[in-house]
Amino acid sequence: MTRTAVTVGIILMLALAPIVGVVGAESTQDGENDASSYGAEYEIGDNVSVWDRSILPLRANTSDGQTVVSSQEPFVRSPGNPEVDVHRDELAVFGTGEAVELEFDSVSQRADTTQYDGDDVKVIVGTLDEGTALSTFDQMPSVSDLNENASFTQEAETTIADGKFADDVTYTPDAPGAHVVLVTTSDEDGGLAVDEDGNLEPQGPSTIIGVEGLFVQDSASSVDAPSSVEPGENATFEDVDTGFETNGEVAHTIVLYDESTIETNPVTINLTDSLDANLSMDDVVVEQPIGTVEGVVTVGETITGNETNRTPFDEVIDLVVGDLNDSDTVDLGDDVLNASATMVVANDSDETIDVATLEEWPEKEYRWLHVASTTDQVATSTGTLDVEEEDESGGGGGGIPIAPPSPDPDPEPEPEPEPGENATFDVKKTTLSDTEIEAGESVDVKAIVENVGDVSGTFTAELIVDGEVVDEQDVDVDAGESETVTFTRAFDSPGAYSIAVNDASAGELVVTERPPAEFEVTDATLSDTEIEAGKSVDVTATVENVGDQLGTFTAELIVDGEVVGEQSVTIGTGAEKTVTFTRQFEEAGEYEIEVSGTSAGTLTVTGEDGGDGLPGFGAPMAIAAIAAALLALRTRSD
């Protein structure tokens, strides 16, 4: 955490490492991964596979975090596939003993979780061993690798319904450090289980369909931070205390940075090769639009940077993190991040740490982030302060007061600029949440609006589809600031659409026909193949959704070609359900039984049952008993 605190952008690369986590895995499908919403599953051990989109749907709710900061919004692009918004715009550090809500959802139509509807799933959490970081796994680990580096517990069991957890799922960490959360499918054999030693133990086929990394601290650090500082002066953070129970040295890092630059500069992870078993980190290039850090980075007594205090972003990464990889993994842009950081090794409590600012920094709100660490402990905290010139108005010293000069009579006030008079706007980084959807679905269109003028103003953002304005939003943007606008638009008709926000193209959106749900009925069986007249038989069958959409199927019970019963079931893509009919047969004979055209076999009904006799007596015995009773009555009347 100390390292990632200083290089705010690099957090994304570490947090998103699982997106290329199928490296070294064996594909369970033939050929390369395609652009469908289902993706591919890769084997990582006997009976255990991982869904290649598993990093997308599972999220820890950052509102439960003790320390929460904005991150660069990440996108992932791979050959033959559209750019996918990962929807991870905040990073959090959570606290021990505090419940964390876990959410599972189709954040992208490229990661359709409804295909697992009806599946039972387990939520398994691993606590990484001391000294093991999430970045240890530069490729998708095998089950044995996971067991060697973490201890696991099963936290919950639930079902997937409408692509989400059917029940509320939370995790309360009881130890600090790095944790990994897995969501795995389960079958009647138990799927992926956890043994008494905390190891993962495959007991039956299972697929890991959700992966999330958490970092946990015992408690937040305590920092007395200034509320404001003048440009060019040091921001002094006093009484820096971690609460660590240690007599040793503690490494402190405080970074002060322009958070709006982070929020308005998305980062793109490019996979230069197909997402398959041969993918390596050499095939990953991160498009980082921030190319330069303008500020002062102090490591102990050492100040890095040149005479202009401008440091290439990759040099800051190398300084704090070291060479991330032997290959060129970061492609830097031209944007500038105003940020300074100070790293010191000091005593645990009551430390004072200065972080420099520059005179040329714009006056605005900046975020500070404190990270303290020992060999086995981490504590963080965050807040904001204003970089602004001090108001120099005020009284003088002692002695004889000097009367202020008389004001000019009726001075002419300087005209206030009208809002937007000199505001100039630029629309940057316009993106689609998906470039291909099905008819009836919606797409998010995002754009970053930057005010490059010298006064605040209001910009009217227009969503344009095939040259026609279909929606608009007004957004207020301060001078030198940026704001993100989001349009959500549903498309009901198939076709190709050109999407733009004002004059900035977002690309082409392809809307395809929504394929109908398709079902297969199999395994139709009878509870008995021979019964007596008047008895009932159960007819069961398995209905599987083999199509591409959630759908409802009406199963029909057919006896000798005639529909005698119906039952409707709603089934997710790739899921199956069992239907059961109970039918009574009054007359003897042989009957051909089917469920929606799938034969369940021949049912033989024996004997006759009029329903008025005593149990165990047939019709002749019943008639004889009635005749005997009538004869007795006649004899008695005589």
ABEGO torsion letter per residue (X at the ends): XAAAAABAAAAAAAAAAAAAAABGBBBABBEBBBABAAEBBBBAEBGBBBBAAAAAABBBBAAABABBBBBBBBBBBBBGBBBBBAGBABBBBBBBGBBBBBBBBBABAABBAAAABGBBBBBBBBBBBBGBBAAABABBBBAAAAAAABBBBBABBBBBBGGBBABBBBBBBABBEBBBBBBBBBBAAGEBBBBAAGBBBBABBBBBABBBBBBBBABBBBBBBBABBBBGBBBBBBGBBAGBBBABBBBBBBBBBBAAAAAABBBBBBBABBBBAABBAAABBBBBABABBBEBBBBEABBBEBAAGBBBAAAAAAAAAEBABABBABBBBABBBBBBBBBBBBBABGBBBBBBBBAABBBBBBBBBBBBBBAABBBBBBBBBBBBBBBABEBBBBEBBBBBBBBBBGBBBBBBBBBGAABBBBBBGBBBABABBBBGBBBBBBBBBBBABABBBBBBBBBBBGGBBABBBBBBBBBGBBBBBBBBBBBABBEBBBBBBEABBAEBBBBBBBBBBBBBBBGBBBABABBBBGBBBBBBBBBBBABABBBBBBBBBBBGGBBABBBBBBBBBGBBBBBBBBBBBABBEBBBBBBGGBBAEBBBBBEBBAGABBBGBBAAAAAAAAAAAAAAAAAAAX
